[in-house]
Amino acid sequence: QVQLVESGGGLVQPGGSLRLSCAASGSIPSIGFMGWYRQAPGNQRELVASVTSAGSTHYADSVKGRFTISRDNAKNTLYLEMNSLKPEDTAVYYCYWGGWGQGTQVTVSS
């Protein structure tokens, strides 16, 4: 079983940046799909960005050009670089990598 710990969330002003990290330990899948999801109050959890073990990436239309997903295999860590943040990006962000992390809150507000 994989254990995932997200970090890097917080309060940021519109236009600002944050980098989320997801550190994996335990039985880490070596192949497959890794992704970042988010869930705002009253909304369903949605896929924000994903990357496969082959390196293919996918982004939701709402974040294309602003968010970048990456992974560091040596550190078993998945990242989400978020730039030009908007109030509508406010949500709890969850990492998926063979299992779910606990989530990290991102709030974009002036």
LOZAKE-874145 format. One record per residue: x, y, z of N, C-alpha, C, CB in turn. Coordinates in steps of 0.05 Angstrom, whole numbers, padded with zeros to 5 digits, always signed. Glycine has a CB too. Example, Ala and Ser with C-alpha at 12.3 -4.5 7.8 and 13.67 -1.06 7.14 Angstrom:
! residues 2
+00264-00114+00156+00246-00090+00156+00264-00066+00156+00226-00089+00181 +00257-00045+00142+00273-00021+00143+00258+00001+00157+00282-00012+00114 
This chain:
! residues 110
+00017-00024+00000+00000+00000+00000+00018+00025+00000-00019+00000+00024 +00010+00044-00017+00026+00069-00019+00016+00089+00002+00024+00080-00047 +00034+00104+00012+00027+00127+00030+00035+00152+00015+00041+00125+00058 +00017+00172+00015+00022+00197+00001+00017+00220+00020+00003+00199-00024 +00036+00239+00020+00034+00262+00037+00037+00287+00020+00055+00262+00060 +00016+00303+00018+00017+00328+00002+00026+00351+00020-00011+00334-00010 +00038+00370+00008+00046+00395+00022+00048+00417+00002+00073+00391+00037 +00051+00442+00012+00055+00465-00005+00030+00482-00009+00063+00455-00031 +00008+00474+00001-00016+00491-00001-00014+00515+00016-00041+00475+00005 -00034+00533+00013-00034+00557+00030-00051+00579+00018-00006+00568+00034 -00049+00602+00029-00064+00626+00019-00046+00643+00001-00074+00643+00043 -00056+00649-00022-00040+00665-00041-00058+00685-00055-00026+00647-00062 -00047+00707-00062-00063+00728-00076-00067+00720-00105-00050+00755-00074 -00088+00730-00118-00092+00725-00147-00067+00733-00162-00117+00740-00157 -00059+00717-00181-00035+00722-00197-00011+00709-00185-00031+00751-00199 -00013+00699-00160+00010+00687-00147+00015+00659-00155+00006+00688-00118 +00035+00646-00142+00044+00620-00149+00047+00602-00124+00070+00620-00164 +00043+00577-00128+00048+00557-00107+00059+00532-00121+00022+00550-00091 +00074+00516-00105+00083+00490-00115+00074+00469-00095+00114+00489-00120 +00058+00451-00104+00049+00429-00087+00068+00405-00091+00020+00421-00094 +00072+00391-00069+00089+00367-00070+00072+00343-00059+00115+00370-00054 +00078+00320-00070+00065+00295-00061+00088+00274-00057+00043+00285-00081 +00095+00269-00032+00116+00250-00027+00104+00222-00023+00132+00258-00002 +00114+00203-00038+00104+00176-00037+00123+00157-00022+00099+00165-00065 +00112+00138-00007+00128+00118+00006+00111+00092+00007+00136+00127+00035 +00125+00071+00015+00111+00045+00016+00112+00031-00011+00082+00049+00025 +00090+00019-00019+00089+00004-00044+00081+00023-00066+00068-00020-00042 +00101+00036-00077+00097+00057-00097+00094+00043-00125+00120+00077-00098 +00072+00049-00139+00069+00037-00166+00092+00047-00184+00042+00044-00178 +00103+00029-00199+00125+00037-00217+00115+00045-00244+00145+00015-00219 +00091+00036-00251+00079+00043-00276+00051+00054-00272+00079+00019-00296 +00041+00067-00292+00013+00076-00291+00011+00106-00290+00000+00065-00267 -00009+00114-00276-00020+00142-00278-00017+00155-00251-00049+00141-00286 -00007+00180-00252-00005+00196-00228-00019+00223-00234+00024+00201-00219 -00032+00234-00214-00047+00258-00220-00052+00276-00196-00072+00252-00233 -00060+00300-00202-00070+00319-00182-00099+00324-00188-00053+00345-00182 -00116+00322-00167-00144+00329-00169-00149+00352-00150-00162+00304-00162 -00173+00364-00153-00181+00384-00134-00211+00382-00130-00173+00412-00144 -00219+00391-00106-00247+00391-00099-00254+00417-00084-00254+00367-00083 -00271+00433-00096-00281+00457-00083-00307+00451-00069-00285+00480-00104 -00313+00466-00049-00338+00461-00034-00363+00460-00052-00343+00483-00012 -00378+00439-00049-00402+00435-00066-00397+00424-00093-00416+00461-00068 -00372+00419-00100-00365+00409-00126-00354+00381-00125-00345+00427-00140 -00355+00367-00147-00343+00341-00149-00313+00344-00151-00354+00324-00172 -00299+00323-00144-00270+00322-00147-00264+00321-00177-00256+00298-00132 -00245+00338-00186-00239+00339-00215-00209+00335-00219-00249+00365-00227 -00203+00323-00242-00175+00320-00249-00163+00346-00259-00172+00298-00271 -00141+00354-00248-00128+00379-00256-00105+00373-00275-00117+00393-00231 -00089+00354-00268-00066+00347-00285-00057+00319-00279-00042+00367-00280 -00046+00306-00300-00037+00278-00296-00012+00274-00312-00059+00258-00304 +00003+00253-00304+00026+00245-00319+00028+00215-00317+00052+00258-00308 +00036+00202-00339+00039+00173-00339+00068+00166-00334+00029+00161-00366 +00073+00141-00329+00100+00132-00324+00117+00136-00349+00101+00102-00315 +00104+00138-00373+00119+00143-00398+00124+00172-00402+00103+00132-00421 +00113+00189-00384+00118+00218-00386+00097+00234-00401+00144+00222-00400 +00076+00222-00409+00055+00237-00422+00038+00253-00402+00036+00218-00438 +00033+00278-00408+00018+00295-00390-00008+00303-00401+00035+00320-00383 -00027+00309-00383-00053+00319-00391-00061+00340-00371-00074+00295-00392 -00074+00361-00381-00083+00382-00364-00113+00389-00369-00066+00408-00368 -00127+00396-00348-00154+00407-00352-00152+00433-00367-00168+00410-00324 -00172+00439-00383-00171+00463-00399-00168+00488-00382-00196+00466-00416 -00180+00487-00358-00180+00510-00340-00152+00517-00329-00198+00505-00317 -00133+00498-00331-00106+00504-00320-00084+00503-00340-00100+00484-00298 -00091+00497-00365-00070+00495-00386-00055+00521-00389-00083+00487-00413 -00029+00519-00390-00013+00543-00393-00006+00556-00366-00026+00563-00410 -00019+00547-00344-00013+00559-00318-00002+00538-00299-00039+00570-00306 -00010+00513-00301-00001+00492-00283+00018+00473-00298-00025+00476-00271 +00037+00462-00283+00056+00442-00294+00059+00420-00274+00083+00455-00301 +00054+00395-00284+00058+00372-00267+00085+00360-00274+00035+00351-00272 +00099+00350-00253+00125+00337-00258+00130+00317-00236+00148+00358-00259 +00149+00300-00239+00156+00280-00219+00186+00278-00217+00144+00253-00226 +00195+00272-00193+00223+00266-00188+00225+00237-00179+00235+00286-00166 +00234+00220-00197+00234+00192-00191+00253+00185-00168+00242+00176-00216 +00275+00199-00166+00295+00194-00146+00284+00200-00118+00320+00210-00150 +00266+00220-00117+00254+00228-00091+00227+00217-00087+00253+00258-00089 +00217+00202-00106+00189+00191-00105+00169+00213-00098+00187+00169-00084 +00172+00235-00112+00155+00258-00107+00142+00269-00132+00172+00280-00093 +00117+00275-00130+00102+00287-00152+00097+00316-00145+00074+00272-00156 +00099+00334-00165+00096+00362-00161+00074+00374-00178+00123+00377-00167 +00064+00396-00169+00045+00412-00185+00053+00441-00182+00015+00407-00178 +00065+00453-00203+00072+00481-00202+00048+00496-00212+00098+00486-00220 +00039+00515-00196+00015+00531-00203+00022+00560-00205-00007+00526-00182 +00018+00572-00228+00024+00600-00232-00002+00615-00241+00046+00604-00254 -00001+00641-00239-00023+00658-00247-00049+00648-00234-00026+00658-00278 -00048+00643-00208-00071+00631-00194-00094+00650-00194-00063+00624-00166 -00118+00638-00196-00143+00653-00196-00160+00644-00173-00158+00648-00223 -00179+00661-00164-00197+00653-00142-00211+00627-00147-00217+00675-00137 -00217+00621-00172-00231+00596-00178-00213+00571-00176-00243+00597-00206 -00188+00575-00171-00170+00553-00166-00171+00544-00137-00141+00560-00173 -00186+00559-00120-00188+00552-00092-00202+00525-00089-00204+00574-00077 -00189+00507-00074-00199+00480-00071-00180+00465-00053-00202+00465-00098 -00188+00441-00045-00169+00422-00033-00158+00406-00056-00184+00403-00011 -00132+00404-00056-00118+00390-00078-00108+00363-00067-00094+00407-00089 -00114+00342-00083-00107+00315-00075-00088+00303-00096-00132+00298-00072 -00069+00288-00086-00051+00273-00103-00062+00245-00106-00022+00272-00090 -00060+00234-00130-00067+00206-00134-00042+00192-00146-00091+00203-00153 -00033+00170-00133-00010+00155-00142-00014+00127-00132+00017+00167-00133 -00033+00112-00143-00039+00086-00133-00056+00087-00108-00014+00070-00128 -00063+00110-00099-00079+00115-00075-00082+00145-00072-00066+00102-00050 -00095+00153-00051-00100+00182-00047-00085+00193-00023-00130+00186-00044 -00076+00218-00026-00066+00232-00004-00088+00245+00012-00046+00253-00013 -00080+00259+00033-00100+00271+00051-00110+00298+00041-00088+00274+00079 -00096+00309+00022-00105+00335+00011-00090+00359+00024-00134+00338+00014 -00088+00380+00008-00076+00405+00018-00093+00428+00008-00046+00407+00009 -00099+00446+00025-00117+00468+00018-00102+00490+00003-00130+00480+00043 -00113+00499-00019-00103+00522-00034-00126+00543-00034-00095+00514-00063 -00119+00566-00024-00138+00588-00024-00126+00612-00039-00146+00596+00005 -00141+00621-00059-00132+00644-00075-00151+00667-00070-00130+00637-00106 -00141+00687-00056-00158+00709-00048-00141+00733-00041-00174+00701-00023 -00152+00756-00047-00139+00781-00040-00148+00791-00012-00144+00803-00061 
